[in-house]
Amino acid sequence: MKLLRTFTKGLWEELPPFRLVLGLCPVLAVTKSAETGLGMGLAVIFVLTCSNVLVSCLRNVIPRKVRIASYIVIIASFVVMVELASQAFFYKIYESLGIFIPLIVVNCIILGRAEAFASRNGIIPSALDGLGIGLGFTMSLTVLGAIREILGAGTLFGTQVMWSSFRPFTFMVEAPGAFISLGVLLALMNAFSKTQQS
C-alpha cells in the first residue's frame, strides 16, 4: 500500500506543475502542441526514474558535501542519453524541443526528487516515485499542449479536429496562451480540490 501511494502521489497530490508549481519553464515553453508536451514528458520520465534509481543505489556512497554536484552529474548523464537517442530516432521532436532537452539537467523537479526522496529511500520506492512524478509531469504537459494546440491551431497531434470554419486563437500557441492556459488549469484544479474537501 505504501508503494502504491509513493507511485500515485505524483499523479494528483504532488502533480509537479500544478501542485508543487515546479518545472514551469519547460511547461510554458514546450507546450505549443500535445506532441512536444508528450515528447518532453517522456524524456523527463526516463531521466527522473533512472536518476532516482541510481541516486538511491549510491546514497550511502556519495559524501554529503558533494551530493548535489554528484546528483547533477548523474542527471546529466541520463539527459545526454535522451538527447542522443532523440536526435537519432525522433529528430522531429528533438528539433522542436531544442535547448529544452539539455535543460532537463537543471529541472528542479528532478534534482528535488533526488535530494528529497531518492537519497533517503530504497531502489523500488525511488523508481516508483520517479515514475509517478514523471507520469504526472507528462500528463500535465500533454494536456496543456493539447489545449493550446486545439485552440491555437485547430489540431491535436497534428490532425485537424476542429470544423473547417474554425478560426484559431493564434495567441494560444504564443507565450500569453501558455500563461492563460496554465492559470485556468490551476484555477480549475484548486476549485476541484476545494469541493473535495467540503
C-alpha positions as CSV (number, residue, x, y, z in Angstrom):
1,M,0.0,0.0,0.0
2,K,2.9,2.4,0.8
3,L,4.5,1.7,-2.6
4,L,1.2,2.3,-4.4
5,R,0.9,5.7,-2.6
6,T,4.5,6.5,-3.5
7,F,3.6,6.0,-7.2
8,T,0.2,7.6,-7.2
9,K,1.1,10.8,-5.3
10,G,2.7,12.3,-8.5
11,L,-0.5,11.8,-10.4
12,W,-2.5,14.3,-8.4
13,E,-1.4,15.1,-4.8
14,E,2.1,16.2,-5.9
15,L,1.4,16.9,-9.6
16,P,4.6,18.9,-10.5
17,P,3.4,22.0,-12.4
18,F,0.1,22.3,-10.6
19,R,0.6,21.2,-7.0
20,L,4.3,21.7,-6.5
21,V,4.5,24.5,-9.0
22,L,7.9,23.3,-10.2
23,G,9.4,22.9,-13.6
24,L,7.3,25.8,-15.1
25,C,10.0,26.8,-17.7
26,P,9.5,23.7,-19.9
27,V,5.8,23.6,-19.1
28,L,5.3,27.0,-20.6
29,A,7.9,26.8,-23.3
30,V,7.4,23.4,-24.9
31,T,3.6,23.0,-24.7
32,K,2.7,24.6,-28.1
33,S,1.4,21.2,-29.1
34,A,0.4,18.0,-27.5
35,E,3.2,16.2,-29.3
36,T,6.0,18.4,-27.9
37,G,4.4,18.2,-24.4
38,L,4.4,14.4,-24.7
39,G,7.9,14.3,-26.0
40,M,9.3,16.4,-23.2
41,G,7.3,14.4,-20.6
42,L,8.7,11.1,-21.8
43,A,12.2,12.4,-21.7
44,V,11.6,13.6,-18.1
45,I,10.1,10.2,-17.1
46,F,13.3,8.4,-18.3
47,V,15.7,10.9,-16.7
48,L,13.8,11.1,-13.4
49,T,13.2,7.4,-13.0
50,C,16.8,6.4,-13.9
51,S,18.4,9.2,-11.8
52,N,16.2,8.3,-8.8
53,V,17.3,4.7,-9.0
54,L,21.0,5.5,-9.4
55,V,20.9,8.1,-6.6
56,S,19.2,5.6,-4.4
57,C,21.8,2.9,-5.2
58,L,24.7,5.3,-4.4
59,R,23.1,7.2,-1.5
60,N,25.4,5.6,1.1
61,V,28.5,6.1,-1.0
62,I,28.2,9.7,-2.1
63,P,29.7,12.1,0.5
64,R,27.2,14.6,1.8
65,K,29.5,17.6,0.9
66,V,29.3,16.7,-2.8
67,R,25.9,15.2,-3.1
68,I,24.3,18.0,-5.2
69,A,27.2,18.0,-7.6
70,S,27.0,14.2,-7.8
71,Y,23.3,14.3,-8.4
72,I,23.8,16.8,-11.3
73,V,26.4,14.5,-12.9
74,I,24.1,11.5,-12.6
75,I,21.2,13.5,-14.1
76,A,23.3,15.0,-16.8
77,S,24.5,11.5,-17.9
78,F,20.9,10.4,-18.4
79,V,20.0,13.7,-20.2
80,V,22.8,13.1,-22.7
81,M,21.4,9.6,-23.4
82,V,18.0,11.1,-24.0
83,E,19.4,13.8,-26.2
84,L,21.4,11.4,-28.3
85,A,18.6,8.9,-28.6
86,S,16.0,11.6,-29.6
87,Q,18.5,13.1,-32.1
88,A,19.0,9.7,-33.7
89,F,15.4,8.3,-33.6
90,F,13.0,11.1,-33.0
91,Y,14.6,14.0,-34.9
92,K,11.4,16.0,-35.4
93,I,10.7,16.1,-31.7
94,Y,14.4,16.7,-30.9
95,E,14.3,19.7,-33.2
96,S,11.0,21.1,-31.8
97,L,12.2,20.7,-28.2
98,G,15.6,22.3,-29.0
99,I,17.5,23.6,-26.0
100,F,14.9,22.3,-23.5
101,I,16.3,18.8,-23.7
102,P,19.7,19.7,-22.3
103,L,18.0,22.0,-19.8
104,I,16.4,18.9,-18.2
105,V,19.7,18.7,-16.2
106,V,18.7,21.8,-14.2
107,N,15.0,20.9,-13.9
108,C,14.2,21.5,-10.2
109,I,11.7,18.6,-10.2
110,I,14.5,16.0,-11.0
111,L,17.1,17.5,-8.6
112,G,14.4,17.9,-5.9
113,R,13.3,14.3,-6.1
114,A,16.9,13.1,-6.0
115,E,17.5,15.2,-2.8
116,A,14.1,14.9,-1.1
117,F,13.3,11.2,-1.9
118,A,15.9,9.1,-3.7
119,S,18.7,10.0,-1.3
120,R,16.6,8.7,1.6
121,N,14.8,5.7,0.2
122,G,15.4,2.3,-1.3
123,I,15.6,1.5,-5.0
124,I,12.0,0.3,-5.6
125,P,10.3,3.3,-3.8
126,S,12.7,5.7,-5.6
127,A,11.8,4.1,-9.0
128,L,8.1,4.3,-8.3
129,D,8.5,7.9,-7.1
130,G,10.3,8.9,-10.3
131,L,7.8,7.1,-12.5
132,G,4.8,8.6,-10.7
133,I,6.1,12.2,-10.7
134,G,7.3,11.7,-14.3
135,L,3.9,10.4,-15.4
136,G,2.1,13.3,-13.7
137,F,4.5,15.8,-15.4
138,T,3.9,14.1,-18.8
139,M,0.2,14.2,-18.3
140,S,0.3,17.9,-17.4
141,L,2.4,18.9,-20.4
142,T,0.4,16.8,-22.8
143,V,-3.0,18.2,-21.6
144,L,-1.7,21.8,-21.6
145,G,-0.2,21.2,-25.0
146,A,-3.4,19.7,-26.3
147,I,-5.5,22.6,-25.1
148,R,-3.1,25.2,-26.6
149,E,-2.9,23.2,-29.9
150,I,-6.6,22.7,-30.3
151,L,-7.5,26.3,-29.5
152,G,-4.4,27.8,-31.3
153,A,-4.3,25.7,-34.4
154,G,-7.4,23.6,-34.5
155,T,-5.4,20.4,-34.5
156,L,-4.4,17.6,-32.0
157,F,-1.2,15.7,-32.5
158,G,-1.1,17.4,-35.9
159,T,-4.5,16.1,-37.0
160,Q,-7.3,18.6,-37.8
161,V,-10.0,18.2,-35.1
162,M,-11.9,21.5,-35.4
163,W,-14.5,22.3,-38.0
164,S,-13.4,23.9,-41.3
165,S,-14.7,27.4,-40.5
166,F,-12.9,27.4,-37.1
167,R,-10.7,30.5,-36.6
168,P,-7.8,29.6,-34.3
169,F,-6.9,31.8,-31.4
170,T,-3.3,32.2,-32.5
171,F,-2.2,33.8,-29.3
172,M,-2.7,30.3,-27.6
173,V,0.4,29.0,-29.3
174,E,2.4,32.0,-28.1
175,A,3.7,32.9,-24.6
176,P,0.5,34.6,-23.4
177,G,-1.5,31.4,-24.3
178,A,0.8,29.3,-22.1
179,F,0.2,31.6,-19.1
180,I,-3.5,31.8,-19.6
181,S,-3.9,28.0,-20.1
182,L,-1.8,27.3,-17.1
183,G,-3.7,29.8,-14.9
184,V,-7.1,28.4,-16.0
185,L,-6.0,24.8,-15.3
186,L,-4.5,25.8,-11.9
187,A,-7.8,27.6,-11.0
188,L,-9.9,24.5,-12.0
189,M,-7.7,22.2,-10.0
190,N,-7.9,24.4,-6.9
191,A,-11.7,24.7,-7.3
192,F,-12.0,20.9,-7.6
193,S,-9.8,20.4,-4.6
194,K,-11.9,22.7,-2.5
195,T,-15.1,20.9,-3.5
196,Q,-13.5,17.6,-2.5
197,Q,-12.5,19.0,0.9
198,S,-16.1,20.3,1.6
